Amino acid sequence: MQHKKIIPDGYIHESTRCYISDPRVAKGYDGYFAGQNLFTYDSAVLDRWFVEPGHLIDLGCGTGRLLVRFARRGFTVTGVDLSEHMLAEARTKLLNEQLTAQLIKADICRLPMTANGQNERLLPGSYDYALCMFSTIGLICGGENRLRFLRSVRQLLKPNGRLALHVHNKGFNIWRHEGRMFLLSNFIKSRLGLTEPGDKFLSNYRGIKGMYVHVFTENEITELLGEAGFSVREVLALNRCRDGQLKSGFLRSIQANGFLIRAGIRDTGHLSA
């Protein structure tokens, strides 16, 4: 797979910087997504995928939704986010339930290595499980940078470690007029070398204009995981309401409203299918 080269530090779009630096986004996050079908369904799926308590790291943990859930289940949890406001909300949730977690303000694209080769709080080979949910990987600009991120996640995991992630499906855009306009525009601009296939800019997302998100095809994300040294174990195509699995595989590439993916480190022989 060919990846467009991105200038240094170009992996964080200006709109994403606005998102993570705005305290109102963090304060209103849980209220804004209250009753979100996806959050109910992905939590149930993760409970099934990650059964035995172990050390779990949530990359892009936000306000700590999943940190709290797994800490309740007896997991040792670490949350990483670049937004100090999101981490403050997560810290409050954990304190309110008398749960413990390690919360780290850090750039998920620069893990686990630092200038001297290591990050003493995020050592390679330390984690049994890693999460990257609600299309956090889609906030990273550039295929090369997304690949670098996944390789870093692989470094963080133990030899039998597991990764779960969520991505938005590019093909699902076909069902709305503005989505079809995006697909047409993205096709033209990517052919001209002006952008990457799948790079989308939301007109107004929670008050942030031109919010960047990369949307994936199923082949794109599975190939990217393979390049990073992962073996994909399960891909769940989400139904239109994102409250369950798509029942039919017919036209899956456009019917799926996103994907939940479980992966393990390739060829370790330790993970169940």
ZABARO-385290 format. One record per residue (C-alpha): x negated, y negated, z; residue in three letters; residue number from 1. Coordinates in steps of 0.25 Angstrom, whole numbers, plus 5000, padded with zeros to 4 digits. Example, Ala and Ser with C-alpha at 12.3 -4.5 7.8 and 13.67 -1.06 7.14 Angstrom:
2
<voti u="4951" v="5018" w="5031" code="ALA" pos="1"/>
<voti u="4945" v="5004" w="5029" code="SER" pos="2"/>
// end
This chain:
273
<voti u="5000" v="5000" w="5000" code="MET" pos="1"/>
<voti u="4995" v="4986" w="4996" code="GLN" pos="2"/>
<voti u="4996" v="4975" w="5007" code="HIS" pos="3"/>
<voti u="4995" v="4960" w="5004" code="LYS" pos="4"/>
<voti u="4983" v="4954" w="5011" code="LYS" pos="5"/>
<voti u="4987" v="4944" w="5021" code="ILE" pos="6"/>
<voti u="4978" v="4932" w="5027" code="ILE" pos="7"/>
<voti u="4973" v="4934" w="5041" code="PRO" pos="8"/>
<voti u="4984" v="4931" w="5051" code="ASP" pos="9"/>
<voti u="4994" v="4930" w="5040" code="GLY" pos="10"/>
<voti u="5002" v="4942" w="5046" code="TYR" pos="11"/>
<voti u="5010" v="4933" w="5055" code="ILE" pos="12"/>
<voti u="5019" v="4925" w="5047" code="HIS" pos="13"/>
<voti u="5022" v="4911" w="5051" code="GLU" pos="14"/>
<voti u="5037" v="4914" w="5054" code="SER" pos="15"/>
<voti u="5033" v="4926" w="5063" code="THR" pos="16"/>
<voti u="5024" v="4916" w="5071" code="ARG" pos="17"/>
<voti u="5036" v="4907" w="5073" code="CYS" pos="18"/>
<voti u="5044" v="4919" w="5077" code="TYR" pos="19"/>
<voti u="5034" v="4924" w="5088" code="ILE" pos="20"/>
<voti u="5031" v="4910" w="5093" code="SER" pos="21"/>
<voti u="5046" v="4906" w="5095" code="ASP" pos="22"/>
<voti u="5051" v="4909" w="5109" code="PRO" pos="23"/>
<voti u="5065" v="4908" w="5105" code="ARG" pos="24"/>
<voti u="5063" v="4920" w="5096" code="VAL" pos="25"/>
<voti u="5059" v="4928" w="5108" code="ALA" pos="26"/>
<voti u="5069" v="4923" w="5118" code="LYS" pos="27"/>
<voti u="5080" v="4926" w="5108" code="GLY" pos="28"/>
<voti u="5075" v="4939" w="5102" code="TYR" pos="29"/>
<voti u="5083" v="4948" w="5111" code="ASP" pos="30"/>
<voti u="5096" v="4941" w="5110" code="GLY" pos="31"/>
<voti u="5094" v="4939" w="5095" code="TYR" pos="32"/>
<voti u="5093" v="4954" w="5093" code="PHE" pos="33"/>
<voti u="5103" v="4959" w="5103" code="ALA" pos="34"/>
<voti u="5111" v="4970" w="5098" code="GLY" pos="35"/>
<voti u="5101" v="4973" w="5087" code="GLN" pos="36"/>
<voti u="5104" v="4987" w="5081" code="ASN" pos="37"/>
<voti u="5090" v="4989" w="5077" code="LEU" pos="38"/>
<voti u="5085" v="4987" w="5091" code="PHE" pos="39"/>
<voti u="5094" v="4997" w="5097" code="THR" pos="40"/>
<voti u="5091" v="5008" w="5086" code="TYR" pos="41"/>
<voti u="5076" v="5006" w="5085" code="ASP" pos="42"/>
<voti u="5076" v="5008" w="5101" code="SER" pos="43"/>
<voti u="5083" v="5021" w="5100" code="ALA" pos="44"/>
<voti u="5074" v="5025" w="5088" code="VAL" pos="45"/>
<voti u="5061" v="5022" w="5096" code="LEU" pos="46"/>
<voti u="5066" v="5029" w="5108" code="ASP" pos="47"/>
<voti u="5067" v="5041" w="5099" code="ARG" pos="48"/>
<voti u="5053" v="5039" w="5093" code="TRP" pos="49"/>
<voti u="5045" v="5036" w="5105" code="PHE" pos="50"/>
<voti u="5050" v="5045" w="5116" code="VAL" pos="51"/>
<voti u="5038" v="5048" w="5125" code="GLU" pos="52"/>
<voti u="5033" v="5036" w="5133" code="PRO" pos="53"/>
<voti u="5020" v="5031" w="5130" code="GLY" pos="54"/>
<voti u="5013" v="5018" w="5127" code="HIS" pos="55"/>
<voti u="5021" v="5009" w="5117" code="LEU" pos="56"/>
<voti u="5017" v="4996" w="5110" code="ILE" pos="57"/>
<voti u="5027" v="4987" w="5103" code="ASP" pos="58"/>
<voti u="5021" v="4979" w="5093" code="LEU" pos="59"/>
<voti u="5029" v="4966" w="5091" code="GLY" pos="60"/>
<voti u="5037" v="4969" w="5104" code="CYS" pos="61"/>
<voti u="5045" v="4956" w="5104" code="GLY" pos="62"/>
<voti u="5054" v="4955" w="5116" code="THR" pos="63"/>
<voti u="5051" v="4969" w="5121" code="GLY" pos="64"/>
<voti u="5063" v="4976" w="5117" code="ARG" pos="65"/>
<voti u="5056" v="4989" w="5115" code="LEU" pos="66"/>
<voti u="5045" v="4987" w="5126" code="LEU" pos="67"/>
<voti u="5057" v="4987" w="5136" code="VAL" pos="68"/>
<voti u="5063" v="5000" w="5130" code="ARG" pos="69"/>
<voti u="5051" v="5008" w="5130" code="PHE" pos="70"/>
<voti u="5046" v="5003" w="5143" code="ALA" pos="71"/>
<voti u="5059" v="5008" w="5149" code="ARG" pos="72"/>
<voti u="5056" v="5021" w="5143" code="ARG" pos="73"/>
<voti u="5042" v="5022" w="5150" code="GLY" pos="74"/>
<voti u="5033" v="5018" w="5139" code="PHE" pos="75"/>
<voti u="5021" v="5009" w="5141" code="THR" pos="76"/>
<voti u="5024" v="4998" w="5132" code="VAL" pos="77"/>
<voti u="5016" v="4987" w="5126" code="THR" pos="78"/>
<voti u="5022" v="4975" w="5118" code="GLY" pos="79"/>
<voti u="5015" v="4967" w="5108" code="VAL" pos="80"/>
<voti u="5020" v="4954" w="5102" code="ASP" pos="81"/>
<voti u="5014" v="4941" w="5097" code="LEU" pos="82"/>
<voti u="5026" v="4933" w="5103" code="SER" pos="83"/>
<voti u="5023" v="4929" w="5117" code="GLU" pos="84"/>
<voti u="5038" v="4925" w="5118" code="HIS" pos="85"/>
<voti u="5043" v="4939" w="5114" code="MET" pos="86"/>
<voti u="5033" v="4945" w="5124" code="LEU" pos="87"/>
<voti u="5039" v="4936" w="5135" code="ALA" pos="88"/>
<voti u="5053" v="4941" w="5132" code="GLU" pos="89"/>
<voti u="5047" v="4956" w="5132" code="ALA" pos="90"/>
<voti u="5040" v="4953" w="5145" code="ARG" pos="91"/>
<voti u="5053" v="4948" w="5152" code="THR" pos="92"/>
<voti u="5061" v="4960" w="5147" code="LYS" pos="93"/>
<voti u="5051" v="4970" w="5153" code="LEU" pos="94"/>
<voti u="5050" v="4962" w="5166" code="LEU" pos="95"/>
<voti u="5065" v="4962" w="5167" code="ASN" pos="96"/>
<voti u="5065" v="4978" w="5166" code="GLU" pos="97"/>
<voti u="5052" v="4979" w="5175" code="GLN" pos="98"/>
<voti u="5045" v="4986" w="5163" code="LEU" pos="99"/>
<voti u="5031" v="4984" w="5160" code="THR" pos="100"/>
<voti u="5024" v="4982" w="5146" code="ALA" pos="101"/>
<voti u="5011" v="4977" w="5140" code="GLN" pos="102"/>
<voti u="5015" v="4964" w="5132" code="LEU" pos="103"/>
<voti u="5004" v="4959" w="5123" code="ILE" pos="104"/>
<voti u="5005" v="4946" w="5114" code="LYS" pos="105"/>
<voti u="4997" v="4950" w="5102" code="ALA" pos="106"/>
<voti u="4997" v="4951" w="5087" code="ASP" pos="107"/>
<voti u="5002" v="4965" w="5082" code="ILE" pos="108"/>
<voti u="4994" v="4963" w="5070" code="CYS" pos="109"/>
<voti u="4981" v="4963" w="5078" code="ARG" pos="110"/>
<voti u="4982" v="4975" w="5086" code="LEU" pos="111"/>
<voti u="4975" v="4982" w="5092" code="PRO" pos="112"/>
<voti u="4962" v="4975" w="5088" code="MET" pos="113"/>
<voti u="4957" v="4962" w="5093" code="THR" pos="114"/>
<voti u="4944" v="4954" w="5090" code="ALA" pos="115"/>
<voti u="4935" v="4964" w="5098" code="ASN" pos="116"/>
<voti u="4942" v="4976" w="5092" code="GLY" pos="117"/>
<voti u="4953" v="4979" w="5103" code="GLN" pos="118"/>
<voti u="4964" v="4974" w="5111" code="ASN" pos="119"/>
<voti u="4963" v="4978" w="5125" code="GLU" pos="120"/>
<voti u="4978" v="4978" w="5127" code="ARG" pos="121"/>
<voti u="4981" v="4986" w="5114" code="LEU" pos="122"/>
<voti u="4971" v="4997" w="5112" code="LEU" pos="123"/>
<voti u="4971" v="5006" w="5100" code="PRO" pos="124"/>
<voti u="4977" v="5020" w="5103" code="GLY" pos="125"/>
<voti u="4985" v="5016" w="5115" code="SER" pos="126"/>
<voti u="4999" v="5017" w="5111" code="TYR" pos="127"/>
<voti u="5009" v="5029" w="5109" code="ASP" pos="128"/>
<voti u="5019" v="5020" w="5102" code="TYR" pos="129"/>
<voti u="5020" v="5007" w="5094" code="ALA" pos="130"/>
<voti u="5032" v="4999" w="5090" code="LEU" pos="131"/>
<voti u="5034" v="4989" w="5079" code="CYS" pos="132"/>
<voti u="5049" v="4986" w="5079" code="MET" pos="133"/>
<voti u="5059" v="4976" w="5072" code="PHE" pos="134"/>
<voti u="5050" v="4974" w="5060" code="SER" pos="135"/>
<voti u="5038" v="4968" w="5068" code="THR" pos="136"/>
<voti u="5029" v="4974" w="5057" code="ILE" pos="137"/>
<voti u="5037" v="4966" w="5047" code="GLY" pos="138"/>
<voti u="5032" v="4953" w="5054" code="LEU" pos="139"/>
<voti u="5018" v="4956" w="5049" code="ILE" pos="140"/>
<voti u="5014" v="4949" w="5036" code="CYS" pos="141"/>
<voti u="5007" v="4957" w="5026" code="GLY" pos="142"/>
<voti u="5006" v="4972" w="5023" code="GLY" pos="143"/>
<voti u="4992" v="4972" w="5027" code="GLU" pos="144"/>
<voti u="4994" v="4966" w="5040" code="ASN" pos="145"/>
<voti u="5006" v="4976" w="5043" code="ARG" pos="146"/>
<voti u="4997" v="4987" w="5040" code="LEU" pos="147"/>
<voti u="4986" v="4982" w="5049" code="ARG" pos="148"/>
<voti u="4997" v="4981" w="5060" code="PHE" pos="149"/>
<voti u="5001" v="4995" w="5058" code="LEU" pos="150"/>
<voti u="4986" v="5000" w="5059" code="ARG" pos="151"/>
<voti u="4985" v="4992" w="5072" code="SER" pos="152"/>
<voti u="4997" v="4999" w="5077" code="VAL" pos="153"/>
<voti u="4991" v="5013" w="5073" code="ARG" pos="154"/>
<voti u="4978" v="5009" w="5081" code="GLN" pos="155"/>
<voti u="4986" v="5006" w="5094" code="LEU" pos="156"/>
<voti u="4993" v="5019" w="5094" code="LEU" pos="157"/>
<voti u="4988" v="5032" w="5099" code="LYS" pos="158"/>
<voti u="4985" v="5044" w="5089" code="PRO" pos="159"/>
<voti u="5000" v="5049" w="5091" code="ASN" pos="160"/>
<voti u="5006" v="5035" w="5092" code="GLY" pos="161"/>
<voti u="5019" v="5031" w="5086" code="ARG" pos="162"/>
<voti u="5024" v="5018" w="5079" code="LEU" pos="163"/>
<voti u="5038" v="5014" w="5077" code="ALA" pos="164"/>
<voti u="5042" v="5002" w="5069" code="LEU" pos="165"/>
<voti u="5053" v="4995" w="5062" code="HIS" pos="166"/>
<voti u="5053" v="4987" w="5049" code="VAL" pos="167"/>
<voti u="5064" v="4980" w="5040" code="HIS" pos="168"/>
<voti u="5067" v="4987" w="5027" code="ASN" pos="169"/>
<voti u="5064" v="4978" w="5015" code="LYS" pos="170"/>
<voti u="5075" v="4985" w="5006" code="GLY" pos="171"/>
<voti u="5086" v="4982" w="5016" code="PHE" pos="172"/>
<voti u="5086" v="4967" w="5011" code="ASN" pos="173"/>
<voti u="5093" v="4971" w="4999" code="ILE" pos="174"/>
<voti u="5107" v="4971" w="5006" code="TRP" pos="175"/>
<voti u="5107" v="4956" w="5008" code="ARG" pos="176"/>
<voti u="5106" v="4945" w="4998" code="HIS" pos="177"/>
<voti u="5095" v="4938" w="5005" code="GLU" pos="178"/>
<voti u="5088" v="4951" w="5006" code="GLY" pos="179"/>
<voti u="5089" v="4954" w="4991" code="ARG" pos="180"/>
<voti u="5083" v="4940" w="4989" code="MET" pos="181"/>
<voti u="5072" v="4943" w="4998" code="PHE" pos="182"/>
<voti u="5069" v="4956" w="4991" code="LEU" pos="183"/>
<voti u="5069" v="4949" w="4977" code="LEU" pos="184"/>
<voti u="5060" v="4938" w="4982" code="SER" pos="185"/>
<voti u="5050" v="4947" w="4990" code="ASN" pos="186"/>
<voti u="5049" v="4956" w="4977" code="PHE" pos="187"/>
<voti u="5045" v="4944" w="4968" code="ILE" pos="188"/>
<voti u="5036" v="4937" w="4979" code="LYS" pos="189"/>
<voti u="5029" v="4950" w="4982" code="SER" pos="190"/>
<voti u="5027" v="4953" w="4967" code="ARG" pos="191"/>
<voti u="5021" v="4939" w="4966" code="LEU" pos="192"/>
<voti u="5012" v="4942" w="4977" code="GLY" pos="193"/>
<voti u="5018" v="4931" w="4986" code="LEU" pos="194"/>
<voti u="5023" v="4940" w="4997" code="THR" pos="195"/>
<voti u="5023" v="4955" w="5001" code="GLU" pos="196"/>
<voti u="5035" v="4964" w="4998" code="PRO" pos="197"/>
<voti u="5044" v="4964" w="5010" code="GLY" pos="198"/>
<voti u="5040" v="4950" w="5016" code="ASP" pos="199"/>
<voti u="5053" v="4943" w="5020" code="LYS" pos="200"/>
<voti u="5055" v="4930" w="5026" code="PHE" pos="201"/>
<voti u="5068" v="4927" w="5034" code="LEU" pos="202"/>
<voti u="5074" v="4914" w="5031" code="SER" pos="203"/>
<voti u="5078" v="4911" w="5046" code="ASN" pos="204"/>
<voti u="5075" v="4922" w="5057" code="TYR" pos="205"/>
<voti u="5079" v="4917" w="5071" code="ARG" pos="206"/>
<voti u="5075" v="4903" w="5067" code="GLY" pos="207"/>
<voti u="5062" v="4906" w="5060" code="ILE" pos="208"/>
<voti u="5062" v="4903" w="5045" code="LYS" pos="209"/>
<voti u="5055" v="4912" w="5035" code="GLY" pos="210"/>
<voti u="5053" v="4924" w="5045" code="MET" pos="211"/>
<voti u="5044" v="4934" w="5039" code="TYR" pos="212"/>
<voti u="5046" v="4949" w="5040" code="VAL" pos="213"/>
<voti u="5041" v="4960" w="5031" code="HIS" pos="214"/>
<voti u="5052" v="4970" w="5027" code="VAL" pos="215"/>
<voti u="5047" v="4984" w="5023" code="PHE" pos="216"/>
<voti u="5051" v="4995" w="5014" code="THR" pos="217"/>
<voti u="5050" v="5009" w="5020" code="GLU" pos="218"/>
<voti u="5039" v="5013" w="5011" code="ASN" pos="219"/>
<voti u="5031" v="5001" w="5015" code="GLU" pos="220"/>
<voti u="5031" v="5003" w="5030" code="ILE" pos="221"/>
<voti u="5029" v="5018" w="5029" code="THR" pos="222"/>
<voti u="5017" v="5016" w="5020" code="GLU" pos="223"/>
<voti u="5012" v="5005" w="5029" code="LEU" pos="224"/>
<voti u="5012" v="5014" w="5041" code="LEU" pos="225"/>
<voti u="5005" v="5025" w="5033" code="GLY" pos="226"/>
<voti u="4994" v="5015" w="5029" code="GLU" pos="227"/>
<voti u="4992" v="5011" w="5044" code="ALA" pos="228"/>
<voti u="4990" v="5026" w="5048" code="GLY" pos="229"/>
<voti u="5004" v="5029" w="5053" code="PHE" pos="230"/>
<voti u="5013" v="5041" w="5049" code="SER" pos="231"/>
<voti u="5028" v="5037" w="5048" code="VAL" pos="232"/>
<voti u="5036" v="5047" w="5055" code="ARG" pos="233"/>
<voti u="5050" v="5042" w="5054" code="GLU" pos="234"/>
<voti u="5057" v="5030" w="5047" code="VAL" pos="235"/>
<voti u="5071" v="5027" w="5051" code="LEU" pos="236"/>
<voti u="5079" v="5018" w="5041" code="ALA" pos="237"/>
<voti u="5088" v="5009" w="5048" code="LEU" pos="238"/>
<voti u="5103" v="5007" w="5044" code="ASN" pos="239"/>
<voti u="5109" v="4994" w="5040" code="ARG" pos="240"/>
<voti u="5113" v="4990" w="5055" code="CYS" pos="241"/>
<voti u="5099" v="4995" w="5060" code="ARG" pos="242"/>
<voti u="5106" v="5003" w="5071" code="ASP" pos="243"/>
<voti u="5103" v="5017" w="5065" code="GLY" pos="244"/>
<voti u="5096" v="5025" w="5054" code="GLN" pos="245"/>
<voti u="5100" v="5024" w="5040" code="LEU" pos="246"/>
<voti u="5109" v="5036" w="5037" code="LYS" pos="247"/>
<voti u="5106" v="5037" w="5023" code="SER" pos="248"/>
<voti u="5092" v="5037" w="5015" code="GLY" pos="249"/>
<voti u="5099" v="5032" w="5003" code="PHE" pos="250"/>
<voti u="5093" v="5019" w="4999" code="LEU" pos="251"/>
<voti u="5085" v="5019" w="5012" code="ARG" pos="252"/>
<voti u="5076" v="5008" w="5006" code="SER" pos="253"/>
<voti u="5087" v="4998" w="5006" code="ILE" pos="254"/>
<voti u="5097" v="5004" w="5016" code="GLN" pos="255"/>
<voti u="5087" v="5004" w="5028" code="ALA" pos="256"/>
<voti u="5088" v="4992" w="5037" code="ASN" pos="257"/>
<voti u="5074" v="4994" w="5042" code="GLY" pos="258"/>
<voti u="5066" v="5006" w="5046" code="PHE" pos="259"/>
<voti u="5061" v="5011" w="5060" code="LEU" pos="260"/>
<voti u="5048" v="5019" w="5058" code="ILE" pos="261"/>
<voti u="5041" v="5029" w="5067" code="ARG" pos="262"/>
<voti u="5026" v="5032" w="5064" code="ALA" pos="263"/>
<voti u="5014" v="5039" w="5070" code="GLY" pos="264"/>
<voti u="4999" v="5038" w="5067" code="ILE" pos="265"/>
<voti u="4997" v="5047" w="5055" code="ARG" pos="266"/>
<voti u="4992" v="5061" w="5056" code="ASP" pos="267"/>
<voti u="4990" v="5062" w="5071" code="THR" pos="268"/>
<voti u="4999" v="5074" w="5072" code="GLY" pos="269"/>
<voti u="5004" v="5070" w="5085" code="HIS" pos="270"/>
<voti u="5018" v="5064" w="5081" code="LEU" pos="271"/>
<voti u="5031" v="5071" w="5079" code="SER" pos="272"/>
<voti u="5037" v="5069" w="5066" code="ALA" pos="273"/>
// end
